[in-house]
Amino acid sequence: MFLWGLLVQAGTWPTAIPIRREFIAENFPTPSNHASTLVEASDGSLQCAWFGGTAEGRLDVVIWHSRLEANGWSRPTVVARGEEDGDRPYPCWNPVLFQLRNGPLVLFYKVGPKPWSWWGRYRLSYDHGRSWSPSHRMTESLVGPVRNKPLELADGTLLCGSSDESSGWRVHVETIQGLGTVKPIWTRSAELNYAIDFGAIQPTLIPWSSQRIQMLCRTRQQVITECWSSDSGKTWSTMQKTRLPNPNSAIDAVRLADGKAVLIHNPNPDERTPLIASFSRDGTDWTPSVTLESEPGAELSYPAVIQTADGLIHVAYTWKREKIRHVVLDPAQFQ
């Protein structure tokens, strides 16, 4: 914590910057946009989704989607609405795009009046995000990956970091087998923390080996917490503090092809700026390496990060609750 405390006190952040930075759209169709997700589909296309409307939680909030094409990002289109559960609409929340290894592209999302009372839904695409199946509602108490992408295990099981805000902030894991088949099998673990110890939500998962998986979580306690599994997510260690500050803001991470992991996070415990990338070889020691963006008082938050087949790192994040920003990092800069 000493290193991070010194950085916060000095306000000194990495000087390296992304090799590319742009907005997903020149003119967003809604005034408020938040909680983006990224995926590289099986056809190689980069795609982004987010929720947008007049303001978070309003009835007009829907899920938007865009593809990166030869001439730039496509015009955003609506891919999900909260109209499938009765006569009245509900706001949509927290989309998660994920490409199954031998199956369709999946869009997970949440629907409901508030995060503590929402429910999970998903749609499937068999043509790389150009069209989507009807929306499916998950069974009661399941929401799928609550904000960050799942892990697909060797046997095809999806391991989803999830959380519940109905009785304090508590983290759990959901597994999905046979998604895209007639009868997928869903399971939910017990909670991994007591809300009285850590108010933790929105896990991101890092696979350090086929068995050893690290979970990092956003909390209300101004610190990122972690749990570890040594049996591919069947059981988890007790939640503990890391040395990484957190201003009660979302994080995301991915294990890279070279064996390191990159974590995208807000390192200032008091505000959601700057947004930086830190790298680690073991999940314990993290080196702040890139400042994606920094502006005092601005909200630069809710990152999603993936590595594409060409080795580049792509990040999408919320820019001032108004737009979604896309940046590209070259990991060769940080060997």
N, C-alpha and C positions, 0 to 999 in steps of 0.2 A: 504493500500500500504506500510505502515511502516514496517510490518513484512517481506514482500517480498523484500523490499529495503535492509533491514539488511542482509537477506540471500544472496542476490546477492553480496552485498559489501564484506561480509565475505567469500563468496564462500563455505558456509556451507550447505550441503544437507543431507537428511535423510540417516542414516546408514543401515536401513533395506534393504534387497535385495530380489529378487524373489526366490521362492523355486525351480524353474527350468528355465534354459535358454539354447537355442539351435538355430541353424540355420535351416531354412525350408529345405535346401538342402545342402549336402556336396559340391557338384560341381554344381553351377548354370549354366544353359545353355547359359546365356548371360552375358556380362561383367557389365552391368548396370541394376539395379533392384530397383524399387521404388513404393511407394503408395499402400501398401498392405491393404487387407480387410479380416476379419474373420467372420465365421458363424458356428453355430452348426445346422446341418441339422436335419430334422425330424426323421432320423434314429439314431440320437445321434452322428454322425460323425462330427469331427472338420475339417473345410476346410479353405484354404487360397488362395487368388488370388492376383496378382500384375501385373504391367506392366514392361516389360523388353526388352532390345535390346542393340544396341551398345552405345546409349546415349539417354536421354530424348528428344523426338521430332523427332528422326530419323525415316525414313520410315520403318525400320525393327522392330519397337517396337510393340509388341503384348501383349495379356493378357495371363498370365500363371496361372496354377491351381495345387494345391496339396492337398491330404487328409492325415490326421493323422491316420495311421493304427497301427496294433499291433507291428510291427517291426520298426515303425518310419514313417516319412513323405514319401509319395509316390513320385516317380520321377515326376518332373514338366512336364505338358503337356500343349499345346496351346489350349485355349478355345475360343479365339476371335481374329480376324484379321481385319484390316481396309481396306478390299478389296471389300466391298459390294456396294460402291457408285460410280461406274464408272470404267474406264479402268486403273486407277493408284491406288496404295495403299496409305493409309494415316496412320500416327502413331496412336496408341491407348493410352488412358489415364484413370486414376482414376477408376478402377473397384470397385464396391460395391456389395457384396454378401448379400442376405437377404432371410430368410426362411419365407414364408407366413404361417400364423397360420393354415389355412385350404386350402392350395394350394401348388403350386410348389416352388422349390428353384429358386430364381431369380438372374441373373448376370446383373447388370447395368454397362455400360462403355461408355466412350466418344471416338469419332473418329474425326480427323480433323487435319489441319496443326498446329494450335496453340490453347491455351486455350480460346482466345477471338474469335475464329471462329470455335470451334468444335461443334458437335451435339451429341445427345444422342441415344444410342442403348441398347437393352437388349435381353437376351436369357433366356429360361426357362428350368428347368430340372425336370422331373417327376420320376426320379430314383436316387435321392439324389446326383446329381452331376456326375453320371457316363456317362451320355449322355445329349446332349443339343438340344433344338429346333433350327430351323433357326433363324438368327438374325433379330430383328424387329427394324426399325428406328422410333424414336419418332417424333412427329409433330414439325414443325418449332418453335424455341424459347424455347423448352423444352429439358432438359437434365436429369431430374430425380434427385436423390440424388447425389450431385456434388462430394462428397468425402466420407462422413460419412453415416452410415446406417440410413434408415428412421425409423419412428415410425408407427406401425400398430394400428390404433384406434379401439375402441370397435366394430364399424360397419364394419370393414375391410378396411376402407380407409387408404391408405399409405400417411403419412405426410413426405415430403422430404425437408430437408434443402438444398437449392441450392444457386447459385450465378452466376453472369455474369461479365466478365472482358472486355467486348467490349467497354464500355464507362466509364472507371473507375471501381473500384471494388465495386460491389453492391450486396446485399443479397436479396433473395426472397424465397418464399415457393411454392412448387409444390405439388399438391395432385393427387393421382391416385385411381380410383375406378374400380373394376372389372378386375384387372390385371390377365391375363391368360384366359380371356374370349374373345369372338369374337370382341367386341367393348368396350375396356376400355375407361373410361372417364378421361381426364386430365385437370387440371386447373393450372393457374399460378397467384400468387398474384402480387401486385405492389411491387416495391423495398422498402426495409425497412430502407434504409439509403441513405444519400447523400454522394457521393464519396468525396466531398470536406471536409466533417466532419470526416469520417472514411473510409479508404480503406479496406473494410471487405469482406471476402469470406469464403467458406467452413464451414458452420454452423454445430454444433453438437447439438442435441436436448435431453433434460432431462425431462421426465414426472414426476413431483412431485405429481400430482394427475391426475384423469381422465380429468380434465379441465385445470389445471395449468401446463404450459410447459415453460421451460427455454431454450433459444437459446444462445449458446456461439460461438463466431466467432474469427478466426484469423484476424489480421489486420497489416497494414503497420505502425501503430502508436506505436509500442512496447508495446501494451497492448491488452488483451482479452476484447472484448466487449460483451454485452448481450442485449437481448430483452426478454420480458415475454408475454405470452398469458394466459388469464383466461377463454378462450372459446374453448379449444381444437384446437388451431391453426388457428381459423378463423380471428382473429385480433391480432395485436402485439403492444407492447409499443414502444416508441421511443428508438433507440439504445443509450446505455450509456456505459461508461468505467466501468470495474470491477477493483478490486485491484490486478489482476493477470498480471504479465509481460508476454510479448510474442515477440519473435524475428522474427516476420513475418514467422511463421511456423505453420503447421497443428496441430490440437488438436483433441481429441475424448473423449467421456464420456459415461457412462452408469449408470442407476439407478439400485442398487443392491437389492437383495431379502430382506435384513435387513432394507431397507429404506434409507440408505445412497447412495450417488453417488460417483463415482470415476472418476477423470479427469486425463488423461494422457497428459503431456505437457512439453515443454521446458521452465523452469522458468527464464532462463538468457535472458534478453532482447537483448543481443548482439550476441548470437551464439546459434546454435542448439545442444547444449550439456550443462548440462546433460539432460537426459530424466527421469522424475519422475512421480509418482502417488500421487495425493492429494485427500483427502476425505472430504465430506461435508454432513451435515444433512439438509441444507436449501438452498444451491446454492449460498450463500453469503460469509460465512466463510469457507475457505478451509485450511485444515491442510496437509502440505507436509509430506508424510509418508514412501515412498519407493523410492529409487534410482534404476531405472531399469538398467541404464548404464551411465557411465560418462567417457569421455576422452577429455582432452583439445584439441580444434581445430578440432575434429571429428564431422561429421554430424550424429546424432542419432535422427531421426525425423519421421514425418508422422505416428503416431500411429493409430492403430485400436484396440478397446477394447470391449469385450463381457463378460458376465457371463454365464457359462454353467450350465446344470441342476444339476450337483453335487456341485454347489456353488463356484467353483473355478473361478478366473478371468484370462482370457487369453488376451494377448497383442501381436500384431505383429507390427514391425516397420522397417524402413529403417536403415541399418547399412552401413554408409559411401558411400551410393549410389551404393554399390557393392552387398549386400546380404540383405535378409529379416530375421530378428531375431524374434523368438517366445519366450515369457516368460510367466510364470505362477505365480500368486499371490494367497495366501490363505487369504481371508478376515478375518478369525478368528484371524489372527495376529494383526488386527487393530481395535478390538472392543473398 
